[in-house]
Amino acid sequence: MEKKDLLRLFRTMLVIRSTEEELARCHQRGLIFGACHTYVGQEAIASGVCFHLTHHDAVFSTHRGHGHALAKGMPPGELIAELFGRSTGCSQGRGGSMHLFSPEIGMMGTSGIVGPCILQACGGGYSSKIMKSGHVAAAFFGDGAVNNGAFHEGLNMASIWKLPVLFICENNQFATEVPFQYSSGIPDVGRRAANYGLPGFEVDGNDALAVAEVAGEAVARARAGGGATLIECKTYRTRAHAEGMGDFSYRTREEVEQWKGRCPIARLRQRMLAEFQIEEAQLQQIEAEVAALVAQSRELAEKSPMPDASTASMHVYSVPKPAPMSRTPPAREAAQPRLITYTQATHEALAEEMAVNPLIFVMGEGIGKRGGNFMTTAGLYDKYGTDRLCDTPISERGFVGLAGGAAMTGTRPVVDFMFADFVLDAVGEIVNQIAKMQYMSSGRLKMPVLLRGCIGIGHSAATHHSGSYYGMYAQVPGLRVVVPSNAYDAKGLLKRALRCDDPVMFLEHREILTAKCHVPSEDYEIEFGRANVLREGTDVTVVALARMAHLTLSVCEQLEQEGISVEVVDPRTISPLDVETILQSVAKTGRLLVVDEPPASCGFAHSVAAQVTHGGFDDLDAPIRCLTGVFTPTPYSPSLEQAVVPSADAILAEIRSLVDE
């Protein structure tokens, strides 16, 4: 390594150490409101790895991420201001110590959850593969993460797809306060790479030159198409897990002092003087410059304003893109209708968008040559190949987490999870990562992830293939939740999902996939948050989704003959929910019935009822009613299955009763 490179490495390590020590003092002064996880003692790792990365390469980090952010090029002032909760912080006060974002320099974020960074780095590597950019992604994580399922799923995916990823395990001996020697049946991490067919290395994490050498080889291998590398850096944090926490109930003072004697900065400094003939004066000058930089950064951060309270709910969603006039939904009816099924309509939407947007790729089990369990991708593999139609292992958390990282780094993943029950294994990646990423990054990161799969009771599928869960996902800020009821809507809504910058949960009821209606051949979108009045009426409003909309429509003619005029409102999306259209209908009819297949408790039906009670109470001529599924897991036997879901007869009876009230 040349002298100028050594000096650069030394400077980076000093910036990290000086900033962390200043933050520790600031924590004692009460300037930091939340947690403060310092990187003291581990500076050689971030500095040695990031030395080989450019701003175009992506870094995904964990809760102890200050050092990674600084090594990637974040100014100390932005980091300090973030921990002070100031508007000039790298996340504009939204993140604090554990949520640091600077996508402009390739710092894609740190996470308070152990493990997601491993999967997100795989996504960054997959984007590089799709875009053929030659960029590398790096995941930094602690020894505790290697006992997490994300480690297994991430390394396996990186191996089978030869992703340009560096997995950097910072083994500092303790996961919070649990010793690694206790929590792991294998004393080392690097050797585990062999189980995934990857090169693995175990290196002294306090030796900056050793780290830089191994990392440099791994980066070069990744850029050349050689795939991923696992590097275990054996190190030690010499401060507590977080500032203010007790430190000696699980380790001894003697052990900490012993590791302080192996200080990575002191070791590099000594070698620079002894082996590389760098002058003491040069090092002292750098030390003085860094001290001044950190002091000035702290002063400026302390003077910076707090974020304006009015910005607290900004950046939950991206700014909507207006649909071009050519994409305004055409008429639902036609003189010569083109009747196709729900599945054909969504397939058409996906195929058309993949043809014009090379950044779209699909992941799921059996979506390649097989074409998907419900023919969602039939024939597309032959057109676009294995990278854009990627069959996955059975690792839902893994490929959903990968999708999040891919979206963060410029591509547009579609996750086909087959059944809604299956993706529950990935709910942490959806709720804690994908849904929150735009907000935590203050809108600088987009999250164009489409998550699609089947919902609904039928076919004696029993309890692990019948869930819906849209009421649960609608409670998550940042997600769009779409539940179409017909082929026309499904195509227009899927088009919208494939063009917007928000994560979309697109749920398709299995029992209506073969239902046909007119679907125009021309290009069109349907805006989220626009309900559809499927049938106009004057006596009662029924709000119904998916299959329940079909069942409700099936009884309307009979009720019409009885003198009961039913208006049927299909919300189409439940996040956002078009409450205004529902209120307008209730103002006309005076009565409301919400029909929903899942159980009512904390669900969609009661949410609609509450909002109408608040906004339309004076228009109601009778109490709101909710007809929902029975509060039970879904049974197998047809007689039991039919007993737990609303039927056409039950809807008929409920409407009659409501009108008579």
VOGU-3710 file (C-alpha; in Angstrom, 3 decimals, decimal comma):
1> mekkdllrlf> 0,000/0,000/0,000  1,385/3,421/-0,941  2,071/6,087/1,659  -0,830/8,271/0,516  -3,171/5,305/0,912  -1,837/4,581/4,380  -2,380/8,181/5,397  -5,924/8,078/4,016  -6,634/4,881/5,956  -5,177/6,354/9,126
11> rtmlvirste> -7,226/9,517/8,738  -10,469/7,583/8,285  -9,836/5,559/11,431  -9,063/8,730/13,380  -12,252/10,407/12,187  -14,259/7,439/13,433  -12,511/7,278/16,823  -12,598/11,020/17,445  -16,252/11,302/16,432  -17,255/8,394/18,640
21> eelarchqrg> -15,405/9,753/21,655  -17,045/13,137/21,115  -20,455/11,442/20,893  -19,781/9,609/24,151  -19,123/12,955/25,846  -22,230/14,435/24,243  -24,294/11,529/25,532  -23,127/12,335/29,054  -24,171/15,956/28,466  -27,673/14,870/27,478
31> lifgachtyv> -27,381/16,051/23,873  -28,313/12,603/22,543  -31,900/11,650/23,275  -31,843/7,948/22,448  -29,347/5,139/22,088  -25,716/5,656/21,110  -23,865/2,547/19,922  -20,228/3,478/19,383  -17,712/1,769/17,121  -14,659/2,318/19,323
41> gqeaiasgvc> -12,156/-0,503/18,879  -13,478/-1,662/15,499  -12,282/1,208/13,299  -9,934/-0,927/11,185  -12,805/-2,923/9,689  -15,003/-0,188/8,239  -11,936/1,762/7,132  -10,229/-1,220/5,518  -13,314/-2,365/3,617  -14,677/1,016/2,512
51> fhlthhdavf> -11,202/2,007/1,300  -11,976/-0,082/-1,813  -15,548/1,152/-2,371  -16,808/4,095/-4,394  -19,912/6,200/-3,794  -21,674/3,996/-6,361  -21,103/0,875/-4,275  -23,798/0,230/-1,671  -23,242/-0,320/2,044  -25,952/-1,817/4,249
61> sthrghghal> -25,300/-1,717/7,954  -26,518/-2,608/11,398  -27,238/-0,724/14,635  -23,525/-0,167/15,315  -23,113/1,711/12,065  -21,433/5,040/12,848  -18,071/3,763/11,659  -19,470/2,419/8,397  -21,172/5,726/7,611  -18,041/7,768/8,328
71> akgmppgeli> -15,799/5,369/6,412  -18,159/5,567/3,427  -17,699/9,326/3,382  -20,379/10,820/5,611  -19,216/14,126/7,130  -18,958/13,898/10,942  -21,294/16,878/11,253  -24,161/15,026/9,570  -23,698/12,044/11,876  -23,452/14,119/15,055
81> aelfgrstgc> -26,447/16,237/14,081  -28,500/13,092/13,492  -27,795/11,815/16,997  -28,717/15,257/18,294  -32,049/14,908/16,455  -31,379/17,971/14,302  -32,731/18,808/10,860  -29,193/18,851/9,432  -28,634/15,221/10,367  -28,082/12,583/7,718
91> sqgrggsmhl> -31,654/11,342/8,223  -33,020/14,791/9,095  -33,727/13,718/12,651  -35,808/10,680/11,711  -33,268/8,014/12,611  -30,812/8,718/15,404  -27,938/6,358/16,131  -29,433/3,234/14,567  -30,935/4,613/11,340  -28,327/6,450/9,288
101> fspeigmmgt> -29,014/7,196/5,622  -26,948/8,861/2,936  -27,787/7,234/-0,401  -25,896/10,009/-2,180  -22,644/8,358/-1,070  -23,942/4,787/-1,208  -24,740/4,582/2,506  -28,067/2,829/2,110  -28,984/2,739/5,763  -28,422/1,136/9,114
111> sgivgpcilq> -31,021/-0,911/10,959  -31,966/-1,495/14,560  -33,027/-5,033/13,586  -30,358/-7,729/13,367  -29,964/-9,379/9,955  -31,857/-7,364/7,298  -28,668/-5,718/6,018  -27,453/-9,128/4,817  -30,521/-9,591/2,633  -30,560/-5,990/1,441
121> acgggysski> -26,954/-6,287/0,314  -28,007/-9,296/-1,743  -30,587/-6,993/-3,299  -27,920/-4,431/-4,069  -25,916/-7,195/-5,711  -28,946/-8,333/-7,683  -29,515/-4,774/-8,950  -25,906/-4,705/-10,106  -26,530/-7,957/-11,954  -29,712/-6,691/-13,637
131> mksghvaaaf> -28,226/-3,305/-14,517  -24,775/-4,715/-15,397  -23,257/-1,794/-13,508  -20,249/-3,523/-11,975  -21,141/-2,112/-8,563  -20,547/-4,029/-5,348  -22,720/-4,238/-2,234  -21,378/-4,759/1,275  -23,195/-5,865/4,415  -21,674/-5,162/7,826
141> fgdgavnnga> -23,098/-7,184/10,704  -22,111/-8,478/14,113  -21,504/-11,996/15,344  -25,068/-12,154/16,676  -26,454/-11,991/13,136  -24,809/-15,250/12,077  -27,279/-17,117/14,287  -30,161/-15,436/12,479  -32,021/-16,970/9,552  -31,130/-13,961/7,392
151> fheglnmasi> -27,494/-15,075/7,436  -28,299/-18,508/6,035  -30,818/-17,258/3,481  -28,611/-14,370/2,358  -25,413/-16,353/1,871  -27,295/-19,110/0,082  -28,915/-16,686/-2,368  -25,629/-14,875/-2,959  -23,978/-18,193/-3,729  -26,518/-19,632/-6,150
161> wklpvlfice> -26,850/-16,358/-8,080  -23,148/-15,325/-7,854  -23,996/-11,916/-6,468  -21,284/-9,223/-6,130  -21,579/-8,929/-2,352  -19,188/-8,681/0,596  -20,461/-10,142/3,859  -18,419/-8,551/6,640  -18,921/-10,140/10,047  -17,539/-7,922/12,800
171> nnqfatevpf> -17,069/-10,551/15,490  -16,649/-8,403/18,576  -17,287/-11,408/20,837  -20,677/-10,321/22,205  -24,214/-9,956/20,836  -25,335/-7,219/23,218  -24,261/-9,089/26,357  -24,404/-12,704/25,163  -20,949/-14,199/24,479  -20,474/-15,630/21,004
181> qyssgipdvg> -18,757/-18,675/22,476  -22,029/-19,445/24,252  -24,503/-18,654/21,461  -22,738/-20,485/18,639  -21,862/-24,142/18,231  -19,010/-23,153/15,904  -16,320/-20,873/17,353  -15,547/-19,144/14,034  -17,640/-17,535/11,313  -15,419/-17,413/8,251
191> rraanyglpg> -15,300/-21,180/7,887  -19,094/-21,260/7,478  -18,702/-19,874/3,961  -17,699/-23,321/2,729  -21,190/-24,587/3,524  -22,548/-22,207/0,871  -19,821/-22,717/-1,707  -18,328/-19,286/-1,004  -14,785/-18,203/-0,196  -14,437/-17,379/3,486
201> fevdgndala> -11,714/-15,645/5,474  -10,911/-15,125/9,137  -8,810/-12,026/9,714  -7,536/-9,981/12,628  -10,102/-7,196/12,698  -7,735/-4,894/14,580  -5,157/-5,032/11,775  -6,239/-2,413/9,254  -3,786/-3,564/6,593  -4,876/-7,193/6,861
211> vaevageava> -8,531/-6,193/6,565  -7,807/-3,917/3,605  -5,882/-6,661/1,798  -8,587/-9,313/2,123  -11,362/-6,826/1,356  -9,545/-5,587/-1,727  -9,311/-9,090/-3,112  -12,993/-9,703/-2,373  -14,072/-6,461/-4,086  -11,974/-7,280/-7,146
221> raragggatl> -13,461/-10,788/-7,289  -16,995/-9,414/-7,013  -16,467/-6,833/-9,755  -15,028/-9,516/-12,026  -18,138/-11,693/-11,666  -16,658/-14,107/-9,133  -19,484/-13,696/-6,662  -19,686/-13,111/-2,940  -17,184/-13,432/-0,101  -17,605/-13,887/3,651
231> iecktyrtra> -14,988/-12,134/5,785  -14,941/-12,596/9,547  -13,054/-9,805/11,292  -12,186/-10,791/14,853  -12,286/-7,665/16,972  -13,643/-6,223/20,209  -15,694/-3,202/21,213  -13,975/-1,465/24,088  -16,964/0,603/25,173  -20,306/-0,693/26,439
241> haegmgdfsy> -22,934/-2,083/24,058  -24,531/1,378/24,176  -23,548/4,477/26,084  -24,932/4,513/29,608  -25,277/0,732/29,845  -23,491/-1,372/32,460  -20,483/-3,169/31,049  -18,982/-5,532/33,590  -21,726/-7,953/34,478  -20,794/-10,107/31,479
251> rtreeveqwk> -17,110/-9,273/30,903  -14,196/-8,136/33,066  -12,295/-4,888/33,261  -9,098/-6,830/32,706  -10,403/-8,232/29,419  -11,421/-4,786/28,180  -8,046/-3,299/29,114  -6,249/-6,131/27,370  -8,124/-5,385/24,132  -7,505/-1,649/24,494
261> grcpiarlrq> -3,828/-2,559/24,304  -4,514/-3,960/20,829  -5,932/-0,648/19,604  -6,144/-0,777/15,797  -5,224/2,906/15,410  -2,149/2,646/17,637  -1,050/-0,486/15,768  -1,322/1,167/12,367  0,402/4,295/13,626  3,325/2,299/14,952
271> rmlaefqiee> 3,706/0,390/11,691  3,560/3,546/9,628  6,443/4,998/11,635  8,519/1,817/11,815  7,904/0,071/8,496  6,821/2,763/6,048  9,073/5,643/7,205  6,177/8,056/7,543  7,192/11,051/9,613  5,767/11,702/13,045
281> aqlqqieaev> 4,962/15,255/12,021  2,670/14,047/9,228  0,684/11,912/11,640  0,463/14,687/14,203  -0,818/17,051/11,538  -3,577/14,607/10,585  -4,468/14,124/14,244  -4,749/17,879/14,744  -6,853/18,308/11,599  -9,242/15,549/12,627
291> aalvaqsrel> -9,590/16,923/16,160  -10,451/20,343/14,754  -12,907/18,849/12,244  -14,789/16,905/14,905  -14,892/19,840/17,315  -16,231/22,137/14,609  -18,747/19,483/13,518  -20,075/19,128/17,042  -20,408/22,902/17,417  -22,337/23,242/14,175
301> aekspmpdas> -24,566/20,280/15,021  -25,362/21,755/18,419  -26,370/25,036/16,791  -28,513/23,363/14,148  -32,320/23,620/14,471  -34,641/20,828/15,438  -36,874/19,547/12,626  -40,134/21,424/12,196  -42,970/19,435/13,758  -44,998/19,924/10,583
311> tasmhvysvp> -42,599/17,574/8,753  -43,237/14,602/11,058  -45,502/12,777/8,604  -43,691/13,706/5,399  -42,132/11,061/3,124  -44,303/8,163/4,305  -45,177/7,697/0,628  -43,576/8,947/-2,547  -45,039/11,881/-4,412  -47,651/10,289/-6,739
321> kpapmsrtpp> -46,903/10,367/-10,420  -49,872/11,660/-12,423  -51,115/9,142/-14,947  -50,705/10,404/-18,535  -53,931/11,092/-20,354  -53,365/8,003/-22,498  -53,478/5,907/-19,361  -56,765/7,257/-18,037  -59,001/4,236/-17,536  -61,156/3,590/-20,612
331> areaaqprli> -64,778/2,557/-20,352  -65,530/-0,617/-18,403  -68,136/-1,580/-20,968  -67,737/-1,895/-24,741  -69,952/-2,604/-27,731  -67,679/-5,533/-28,538  -66,209/-6,522/-25,178  -62,871/-8,288/-24,926  -63,571/-10,851/-22,212  -60,512/-12,211/-20,429
341> tytqatheal> -59,919/-13,667/-16,986  -58,458/-11,953/-13,965  -55,242/-13,977/-14,372  -54,959/-13,102/-18,053  -55,430/-9,422/-17,253  -52,661/-9,288/-14,634  -50,357/-11,355/-16,847  -50,955/-8,873/-19,655  -50,111/-5,946/-17,379  -46,886/-7,562/-16,160
351> aeemavnpli> -45,794/-8,621/-19,650  -46,395/-5,160/-21,089  -44,448/-3,429/-18,331  -41,531/-5,866/-18,464  -41,285/-5,188/-22,198  -40,774/-1,444/-21,682  -38,935/-1,404/-18,340  -35,768/-3,546/-18,183  -35,414/-2,804/-14,457  -38,412/-4,999/-13,590
361> fvmgegigkr> -37,610/-8,520/-12,446  -39,750/-11,188/-10,777  -38,818/-13,505/-7,913  -40,745/-16,402/-6,475  -41,006/-20,147/-6,153  -41,781/-21,759/-9,504  -42,251/-18,529/-11,452  -39,557/-19,350/-14,030  -40,048/-22,112/-16,568  -43,124/-23,343/-14,721
371> ggnfmttagl> -44,842/-19,956/-15,035  -46,089/-19,675/-11,479  -48,544/-21,659/-9,424  -51,397/-19,596/-10,879  -49,819/-18,957/-14,303  -48,899/-15,424/-13,263  -45,669/-15,492/-15,308  -46,408/-18,113/-17,966  -44,167/-17,697/-21,029  -42,162/-14,779/-19,648
381> ydkygtdrlc> -39,149/-16,899/-18,771  -38,629/-17,739/-22,423  -38,562/-14,024/-23,247  -36,471/-12,659/-20,398  -34,426/-15,505/-18,943  -33,412/-16,542/-15,477  -32,245/-13,172/-14,129  -35,539/-11,385/-14,712  -37,705/-14,451/-13,975  -35,830/-15,825/-11,003
391> dtpisergfv> -36,916/-19,036/-9,298  -36,062/-18,815/-5,621  -35,315/-21,211/-2,798  -38,081/-21,587/-0,222  -36,823/-18,615/1,766  -39,499/-15,931/1,837  -37,690/-13,714/4,301  -34,595/-13,962/2,160  -35,982/-12,934/-1,208  -38,366/-10,332/0,235
401> glaggaamtg> -35,434/-8,734/2,056  -33,432/-8,931/-1,162  -36,261/-7,163/-2,983  -36,025/-4,298/-0,516  -32,303/-3,892/-1,154  -32,823/-4,133/-4,907  -35,442/-1,382/-4,854  -33,111/0,809/-2,807  -30,408/0,420/-5,453  -32,387/1,208/-8,580
411> trpvvdfmfa> -34,329/-1,803/-9,810  -38,023/-2,705/-9,563  -38,590/-6,150/-8,018  -41,832/-8,105/-8,164  -42,182/-10,736/-5,437  -44,670/-13,472/-6,313  -45,218/-15,229/-2,992  -47,973/-17,575/-4,216  -50,129/-17,541/-1,032  -50,468/-14,711/1,470
421> dfvldavgei> -49,805/-17,152/4,288  -46,304/-17,852/2,989  -45,063/-14,273/3,057  -45,797/-14,043/6,782  -42,303/-15,495/7,218  -41,075/-12,175/5,819  -43,376/-9,817/7,707  -40,439/-8,216/9,526  -38,789/-7,316/6,231  -42,062/-5,854/4,953
431> vnqiakmqym> -43,080/-3,914/8,061  -39,727/-2,887/9,561  -37,722/-2,371/6,388  -39,598/-2,030/3,100  -42,506/0,035/4,443  -40,324/2,428/6,450  -37,396/3,000/4,125  -38,732/6,052/2,294  -39,656/7,726/5,557  -36,393/6,992/7,357
441> ssgrlkmpvl> -34,372/8,249/4,406  -36,476/11,433/4,202  -37,723/10,455/0,762  -34,266/9,995/-0,771  -34,703/6,252/-1,167  -37,615/4,935/-3,215  -39,161/1,542/-2,601  -40,835/0,304/-5,811  -41,489/-3,241/-4,584  -44,570/-5,142/-5,762
451> lrgcigighs> -45,565/-7,963/-3,408  -48,275/-10,125/-4,931  -50,012/-13,352/-4,050  -53,293/-15,131/-3,487  -55,716/-14,731/-0,614  -59,080/-16,228/0,210  -61,009/-19,233/1,424  -61,971/-22,026/-0,953  -60,832/-25,314/-2,533  -60,519/-26,892/0,954
461> aathhsgsyy> -57,081/-25,320/1,194  -57,221/-25,273/5,012  -55,550/-22,831/7,303  -52,090/-22,339/5,739  -53,333/-21,506/2,227  -56,441/-19,404/2,909  -55,389/-16,252/4,730  -56,058/-12,696/3,602  -54,332/-10,395/6,150  -55,015/-7,167/4,265
471> gmyaqvpglr> -56,458/-5,630/7,415  -53,121/-6,222/9,114  -51,036/-4,741/6,303  -53,328/-1,719/6,036  -52,171/-0,730/9,521  -48,595/-0,278/8,257  -47,654/3,264/7,178  -45,752/3,234/3,908  -47,519/0,265/2,298  -50,137/0,472/-0,439
481> vvvpsnayda> -52,633/-2,381/-0,063  -54,602/-3,353/-3,192  -57,398/-5,946/-3,371  -59,016/-5,988/-6,850  -62,353/-7,685/-7,473  -62,311/-8,089/-11,261  -60,026/-8,379/-14,287  -60,557/-4,795/-15,463  -59,484/-3,351/-12,119  -56,707/-5,876/-11,651
491> kgllkralrc> -54,952/-4,847/-14,862  -55,244/-1,120/-14,225  -54,172/-1,392/-10,596  -51,245/-3,677/-11,394  -50,073/-1,207/-14,024  -50,197/1,517/-11,393  -48,267/-0,654/-8,944  -45,554/-1,360/-11,515  -45,064/2,361/-12,149  -45,288/3,916/-8,697
501> ddpvmflehr> -42,401/4,341/-6,245  -44,169/2,901/-3,188  -44,227/-0,693/-1,960  -47,509/-2,305/-2,968  -49,150/-5,364/-1,404  -51,266/-6,699/-4,273  -53,635/-9,419/-3,025  -55,611/-11,569/-5,472  -58,539/-13,711/-4,343  -57,998/-17,246/-5,579
511> eiltakchvp> -61,689/-17,947/-6,140  -62,103/-15,177/-8,743  -58,941/-15,698/-10,824  -60,945/-17,297/-13,652  -63,753/-14,710/-13,576  -64,028/-12,825/-16,894  -65,020/-9,297/-17,774  -64,246/-6,712/-20,440  -60,594/-5,591/-20,314  -59,534/-2,975/-22,890
521> sedyeiefgr> -56,451/-3,768/-24,935  -55,135/-0,219/-24,686  -52,789/0,952/-21,930  -54,440/2,308/-18,770  -53,887/2,778/-15,049  -56,280/2,971/-12,115  -55,241/5,368/-9,400  -54,951/4,045/-5,860  -57,577/5,321/-3,437  -60,403/5,510/-6,001
531> anvlregtdv> -63,323/3,249/-5,137  -65,669/1,927/-7,814  -69,437/1,917/-7,567  -70,226/-1,461/-9,089  -73,978/-0,934/-8,921  -76,004/2,149/-8,100  -78,891/2,009/-5,646  -80,951/4,081/-3,241  -81,894/1,972/-0,197  -78,696/0,473/1,204
541> tvvalarmah> -74,944/0,719/0,608  -72,879/-2,453/0,660  -69,092/-2,144/0,793  -67,422/-5,346/-0,350  -64,013/-6,493/-1,604  -62,810/-9,234/-3,939  -65,054/-12,329/-3,848  -67,511/-10,665/-1,467  -68,239/-8,079/-4,171  -69,200/-10,918/-6,532
551> ltlsvceqle> -71,456/-12,543/-3,939  -73,131/-9,232/-3,161  -73,816/-8,499/-6,826  -75,300/-11,971/-7,214  -78,222/-11,136/-4,895  -78,941/-7,583/-6,066  -81,409/-8,514/-8,823  -83,466/-10,615/-6,434  -83,544/-7,756/-3,935  -84,497/-5,322/-6,694
561> qegisvevvd> -87,544/-7,474/-7,425  -88,419/-7,213/-3,725  -88,241/-3,433/-3,927  -84,810/-3,060/-2,309  -82,308/-1,008/-4,301  -78,698/-1,875/-3,390  -75,638/0,270/-4,102  -72,415/-1,767/-4,148  -69,118/0,016/-3,504  -65,846/-1,785/-4,182
571> prtispldve> -62,965/0,101/-2,490  -60,358/-1,538/-4,772  -57,623/-0,416/-2,388  -57,812/-0,357/1,373  -54,655/1,676/1,858  -55,400/4,301/0,746  -59,128/3,886/1,359  -61,588/6,056/-0,552  -63,759/7,013/2,401  -65,289/9,916/0,494
581> tilqsvaktg> -67,013/7,693/-2,072  -68,396/5,493/0,704  -69,698/8,535/2,589  -71,350/9,900/-0,559  -73,114/6,595/-1,046  -74,282/6,433/2,577  -75,571/10,001/2,317  -77,778/8,780/-0,528  -78,952/5,472/0,958  -78,889/6,067/4,736
591> rllvvdeppa> -77,769/2,508/5,463  -74,439/0,683/5,389  -73,477/-2,981/5,380  -69,816/-3,964/5,169  -69,252/-7,504/3,901  -65,785/-8,947/4,420  -64,413/-12,468/4,265  -61,840/-12,308/7,089  -62,946/-12,093/10,749  -64,048/-8,672/11,928
601> scgfahsvaa> -61,767/-8,229/14,936  -59,436/-5,259/14,311  -60,086/-5,679/10,588  -61,192/-3,851/7,466  -64,945/-4,032/8,145  -64,744/-2,353/11,527  -62,356/0,274/10,166  -64,894/1,263/7,490  -67,679/1,295/10,051  -65,686/3,551/12,375
611> qvthggfddl> -64,840/6,027/9,632  -68,424/6,239/8,406  -69,658/6,703/11,976  -67,250/9,603/12,330  -67,870/11,223/8,955  -71,445/10,289/8,117  -73,313/9,702/11,385  -76,041/12,226/10,602  -76,772/10,485/7,288  -77,448/7,093/8,864
621> dapircltgv> -81,030/5,893/9,257  -79,970/2,654/10,937  -76,927/1,297/12,768  -74,041/0,135/10,572  -73,761/-3,604/10,180  -70,732/-5,793/9,453  -71,070/-9,280/8,009  -67,707/-11,006/8,252  -66,022/-14,357/8,553  -66,059/-16,349/11,760
631> ftptpyspsl> -63,192/-15,696/14,170  -61,436/-19,000/13,622  -58,589/-20,489/11,591  -59,814/-21,807/8,253  -60,952/-25,451/8,436  -60,492/-28,103/5,728  -63,800/-29,932/5,304  -66,176/-28,229/2,808  -69,027/-28,146/5,301  -66,821/-26,428/7,886
641> eqavvpsada> -65,214/-24,127/5,331  -68,598/-22,865/4,120  -69,654/-22,213/7,699  -66,886/-19,688/8,416  -67,229/-17,376/5,403  -70,173/-15,116/4,433  -72,418/-16,661/1,781  -74,751/-15,115/-0,777  -77,718/-16,215/1,327  -76,247/-14,587/4,417
651> ilaeirslvd> -75,705/-11,337/2,525  -79,272/-11,471/1,217  -80,682/-11,961/4,700  -78,519/-9,226/6,233  -79,585/-6,655/3,640  -83,265/-7,488/4,129  -82,900/-7,182/7,887  -81,023/-3,879/7,641  -83,636/-2,323/5,348  -86,430/-3,446/7,673
661> e> -84,765/-1,855/10,697
//
